[in-house]
Amino acid sequence: MKSVVRILGCLLAFLFCLCSFGAGKSMAVTIFPTRVIMTDKDRTAQVEVVNSGTVTESYEIKLERKRMTETGDFKVVTGEALPGEQFADEIVRYSPRRITLAPGAGQTVRMMLKMPKELAEGEYRSHLSVNRIMEASSVLPGAGGEKDPKDISINLTAYANIAVPVIVRHGKLSAQLKISDLVLLTGAGKEPAIVEFTLHRSGTMSVFGDIAVTIVAENGKTEQVAAANGVAVYVPNATRRVRITLRGKDALPKNGTLRATFTEHGADKPMAETSIPMR
């Protein structure tokens, strides 16, 4: 029992020292752009990785297979691909694979598309993942500075991951989008109002754009009450559930129209929209 208590005490002391060692240091990484698209005509691309922290860091760079859920979260794919799911890591080459950056320094990661002649038309996607590697190791000595067999040795490796989608579009592709099931949840008491709806994607490519939620009053005045930028529905997903908190619950009119629109990046007009009367 005393041995167990001793080990736990040493472990807590070690974690306290580790946290204290990291205090006052900023560790962060920035990637630009946050989305890469390669096509039959544009077969090269690059991203800039910048150490925006205050300490020198090493990073591992790799292409990972990820799957989007219906709520917009991502999970690493470890098994077989789903029907219609195609990955870009087998046709995209990139360099370097590992970098070390001083604070404020940057590194260009270059990518090149290597498409075999028999490649089927469609959209292929993987995620360029930048993993910060922070290594720390410690041996907890026994009394008198000598190693005790009951003491423990700890090697700790912590990873902080940031990833951007790398999309390859091969052939003539298109996509369509619809919005359904728009509903306004006013919330109880001081709880904020929320809108929920579903995006329905069809076709052979992903969609990526911005959502705006507006209220059109009876007098025709329009007010934007919520927004969500950079919303995607990736192939092969057919639907994505969206939930957005509205601003200014107390100012919501009792009459009028609630409208939700989805506009693709670079487009002048909404790709899809729907509305319901306010009650």
N, C-alpha and C positions, 0 to 999 in steps of 0.2 A: 504493500500500500504506500509506504514512504517513497519507494522508487517511482511509483506512478505520479505521486504529488510532485516529486522533484522534477520529473520530465515535463509535466504540464507547466510548472513554474518557469523552467528554462525556456520553454516554447513561447510563453507569453512575454518574457523578457526580450527574447529575440525579435518577436513581431513588433514590440514597442520600439526597439532600436531601429528596425527597418523603416517603420513609419516616420520616425524622427529624422532619419537620414534623408528621406525624400522631401521633408518639409522645406518650403521655400523654393523648390525647383519646379519649373513649368515644363511639362512634357506634352507636346502636341505635334500633329503632322497635318499638312494641308495638301490636297490633291486638286489639280485643275487640268482639264475640265472634269466635271462630275459625271459625264456620260460620253461615251465614244461610239460613233457609228462609222463602220467601214462598208464599202460597197464594191461592186464590180469595177467602178471607175476610180474610187478613192481607196486604194489598197494599203496606204500607210497612215499612221496616226501616232500621236505622242501625248503623253501626260507629264505634267511637272509635279514632282514630289518635293515639298519644302518642309524643312524642320522649323516649325514656328514656335518651338519651345526654347528653353534657356540652357539645355544640356545637350552634349553630343550624343546622338543615338544611331543605332544600327537597325536596318529594316530588311526584312525578307519580302520579296515581291513574287507573286505567283498568280496564275489564273485558276479560279475556283468555279466549280459548278454549284449554282444556287437556284433554288426554286421559290417563287413568290406564292404566298398563301392568299386566300380570298380577302384577308384583311390588310394585305400589303406588307406583311413581315416576310423575312427570308430565312430559308433553311438550307444548310449545305446538303447537296445530293450525294448520297453514298451508295445508292443502289442503281437499278436500271432506270433509264429514261422513261418518262410518261409518253403516251401517244402524242405526237406532234412536238415533242420537246427535243430540241437540237442544241448542241453546245459548241462554242467557238474555240475552246482551248486546243482542239486538235488541228485547227487551220490557222491559228494566229501565233506567230513567233514574236518574242519580245526580249529586250535586253536593256539594262542588266537585271540579274536575279537577286542581287544583294548589294546594299549600299550603306555607307556610313556618312552621316551629315552633321556638320557643326551647326550650332544655333544660327538660324537665318539662312543657311545654305540650302541649295536646291539641286535636283538631279532630274534630267530628262530621261524618261522611259520610252523607248521607241518600239513601235509595233508594226509588223508587216503581215499582210494576208497572203497565205499560201494555199490557194484553192485548187484541188485536183480537178481535172477536166470532167470527171463523172459526178461532181458534186451536185446533189439535187437542189432545185430551187427552194428557197425558204429563208427564214430568219434563224440565225444561230446566235446564242448568247452565253457568255461566261462573265465572271466578275474579276477585274484586276484588283487583287488584294494586297494591301501594304501593311505588313505586320511589324510593329515596333517590338524589338527584342531587348528586354532588360534582364540581365543576369545578375543574380546575387547568390552567394554561397557562404555558409558559415558553419563552423564546427564548434560545438559547445563543450569546452573542457571541463574536467572534473576538478575537485578541490586540489589546490597546490599547483594548478596548471597542467596536471597530467590527465590524459584522456582516460575516462572511466568507461568500462564496457556498458554501463547502464545509461550513459549519456547518449544523446542522439545527434546525428549530423544532418543538416538540412541543406539541400540545393534547391533554390527557388528560381523558376523562369516564368516571367509574366509577359503576356502578349496583349497588345492593344491593336485592334484590327479596324481598318477602314477600307472600303471597297467601292469601286465604280463599275457599272455595267459596260461591257464591251460587246457591241452588237454588230453582227455581220449580216447584211442583206444581199442575197444573191437571187437575181432574176427580177421579174416584174411582180411586185407585191403591192397589196392594198389592205386597208383596214376600214371598218365601219364601227360606229359607237352609238349606243343608245343609253338613256338614263331612265330608270324606273323606280317605283316604290319610294318616291319622295315623301317624307313625313317630318313634321315639326313637333319636337318634344319640348314643351315649355318648362318642365322641371318644377319641383315643389319648393316653396319658400324662396330662398336666395340661390338655389341651384341654377346654373346658367341654362339657357335654352340651347337645344341641340337639333341639328338637321341630320337626317340619315337618308341615304339612297343607294342604289346599286348601279354600277357601270357595267354595261354589257358590250364586250368586244367581239367582233367577228372579222373574218378575213385571214390574211397570211402574214401580218406583221403586227408589232406592238403599237400602242398609242402612248403618247407622253405629252402632258400639257398642264394647264392651270384650271382650277375650279373657282368659280365665283358664285356666291349666294347673294341674291339681291331681293329687296322688297319693293314692289311697285304699288304705290298708294293709289287710292281711288282718283285722286287728282292728276295722276300720271307721273308724279315725282318718284324717281328711282333712287334707292339708297343701298349700297353694298354693306352687308352686315357680317360677311364671313368670306374667307378665301383660303385656298390651299394650293400652293405652287409645287410644280415638279411631281405631279401624280402620274403614275404609269400603270398600265395593265399589260403585262408581258405575255408573249406567246409561251405556252399554249393556253394560258388562263382565259376563260370566257367571261368571268365576272370578277368584280371587286366591290366589296362593301365599303362605303365611305361614311364617316361620322365626323362632323365638324361642329365645334362650339361657336355659337353666335355671339356677337358683341352687342352690348346695350339691350339686355332683356327687357328692362323697364320701358324702353322706347318702342317696343314692337307694337304696331298698330293692330286694332281688332279687325280691320277690314283691309282689303287689298289682295295682292298676289305674291306668293313666295316663289322665286324662280332660281333654278340651279343650272349653270352652264359649264361646259367643258370646252376649252379652246386649246388646240394643239400649239406647241411652240412655233412661232413664226407665222401663224395664221392670223388673218384679219377678222374672220367670223367664227363663231362657235361651231364646233364639230357636232355637238349634241346639246340639247337643253330640254328641260321640262319644268312645269309649274303647277302649283295647287293654290286654291283660294285660302286666304287666312280666315281662321275661325276664332 
